[in-house]
Amino acid sequence: MAGEKHGERSGLMIASLVIIAGVALGAALIYARAVLIPFVLALFICVLVGPLLDFLVIRLKIRRGQSRYEQSSYRCGSCRPLYPNR
């Protein structure tokens, strides 16, 4: 019987902490919105352009650096080439 009360209390505490953490995260995202939107947009564009760059390098045999798209998007950390030595 004592174990059941402890289990209920533990579950209630975890649920309360999850709700408080969700509210705190929501408030933090509201205040950080002005900073996060450009970063998320840049990451989204980088992910979209990555396969296009790989296509240009692998299939069309265009060397790295010949394309303005590549030069501008290669600075993004997630747009890494598949074959960097080509």
C-alpha positions in Angstrom: 0.0 0.0 0.0 2.8 2.4 0.8 4.5 1.5 -2.4 1.4 2.4 -4.5 1.2 5.9 -2.9 4.9 6.4 -3.6 4.4 5.3 -7.2 1.4 7.7 -7.6 3.3 10.6 -6.1 6.3 9.9 -8.3 4.2 9.8 -11.4 2.4 13.1 -10.4 5.8 14.7 -9.8 7.2 13.6 -13.2 4.0 14.9 -15.0 4.3 18.2 -13.2 7.9 18.6 -14.1 7.2 17.8 -17.8 4.5 20.5 -17.9 6.8 23.1 -16.2 9.6 22.2 -18.6 7.3 22.5 -21.6 6.1 26.0 -20.4 9.6 27.1 -19.8 10.8 25.9 -23.2 7.9 27.6 -24.9 8.7 30.9 -23.2 12.4 30.6 -24.1 11.5 29.9 -27.8 9.2 33.0 -27.9 12.0 35.2 -26.6 14.6 33.6 -28.9 12.4 33.7 -32.0 14.2 36.7 -33.5 17.5 34.9 -33.3 16.4 31.3 -34.2 14.4 32.1 -37.4 17.4 33.0 -39.5 19.4 30.0 -38.3 16.6 27.6 -39.0 16.0 29.1 -42.4 19.7 28.9 -43.3 19.8 25.2 -42.2 16.6 24.5 -44.3 18.1 26.1 -47.4 21.4 24.3 -46.8 19.7 20.9 -46.6 17.7 21.6 -49.8 20.8 22.7 -51.8 23.1 19.8 -50.6 21.7 17.2 -52.9 21.9 19.6 -55.8 25.5 20.2 -55.2 26.3 16.5 -54.9 24.5 16.0 -58.3 26.6 18.7 -59.9 29.9 17.2 -58.5 29.2 13.5 -59.0 27.0 13.2 -62.1 27.9 16.3 -64.2 31.6 16.3 -63.1 31.6 20.0 -62.3 34.5 20.7 -60.0 34.0 22.3 -56.6 34.3 26.1 -56.7 32.9 26.6 -60.2 29.4 27.2 -59.1 28.2 30.3 -57.2 25.6 28.1 -55.4 28.3 26.0 -54.0 30.5 28.8 -52.9 27.7 30.5 -51.0 26.3 27.4 -49.4 29.5 25.5 -48.7 30.0 27.8 -45.7 27.1 26.1 -44.0 28.3 23.3 -41.7 25.7 20.7 -42.8 26.5 21.1 -46.6 29.6 18.9 -46.7 30.7 17.3 -49.9 30.5 13.6 -50.4 33.9 13.5 -52.1 36.0 16.4 -50.8 39.1 15.5 -52.9 37.5 15.6 -56.3 
